[in-house]
Amino acid sequence: MRLKLLPLFFCVPFCLFTEQKVLANTAAFGPSSKQAKSSETSAAGFKPNLAVHAYAAKKLGVPVERIEGGAIDERTAKGMPYSVRGAWAYTVWQNNPRREVRTWVTAEGIVSAPDQNIEVFFKEAGAWDKRPALTPQQIAEHLAWVFGSGYMVEVSPEAGRPAPRLEMKADAGTFRCFLSYRETGGGAMPGPPQFSEIVVTLTMDHHATLEKRS
């Protein structure tokens, strides 16, 4: 029996087609392991990431290696919801069980949260400026976010909970708002809301303290 040899002009296109198909399939699987590793290294060495992970680990009482989330670079951090100017909003967490920590952080790694450096957020929000970057309502919404899931801004003047307000005089003053909280998740019916008043004291030297009054 004789074997027929295919003409050369038939083999070449077939080989080229096969090579292109392999390359296309390879690209469909996403970045190589080398690229993925490079991205992880970039996130691990990003100063704001390191600072927020350290803060969250201390707050939750777990090793820092168990903290996940954050941003891999400045561009990603600036694009996070609830970021305002130089205060970048971060959400990180611990799994099993999942517990979240929300903060703001600067490019220098200064963490701003209700229990520390809250003046950093208020400075970026423009509390000491003639033209603030955020309205009192927006500031309250950002604070509701940082306290965690289940918090919302509460405005009910008839119940003694007026709209958020920022009152400044000679570079000092207070910010006040009310928040409501309902437990989320778990499948059970949420209970009645719990109300709290947030009072932030702003001083002339651009420091601030936050008090949560139940």
C-alpha angles and dihedrals in degrees: 000000000000123000116222115225115218115235116259092240088063096050098050097059090044092053092047091050091050092050092050091049092052091049092049092050091049091053091050091064090065130233121354121257088256091057092046091050090050090053092050091049090050091053093045092055097043106116097218089050092052092048096049093045090052091048093048093047091053093046094050095038096235135119112277089239089071094059116099136183135044133116129303097213145002095270092055092045094051090052095056116117112257093026112136121194107300095356107088118201115232133187116190130166151188118230129220093058101019113229122170132212120194125195145144120244136186129226087258091057099255107152116215117197138143090272099044141026093354087155088073090065093044091049091053090045086058098242091152094040127097088233109034119211091226132039119234089257091053092047089053091050090052090050091049087053095050092051089059145243115340096035121117136170110262122209116174111138091180088063094046096262107116127187119285113279137188114204116187131173125172092350094306133089147102141282118212134184140147126237131194124208133202125175113250131204130016095097094258123123110267115251126229116302120266115220129211135175118226114210119183118187113208119197133202092251090060098256125132141192125199124213124188111205118194 
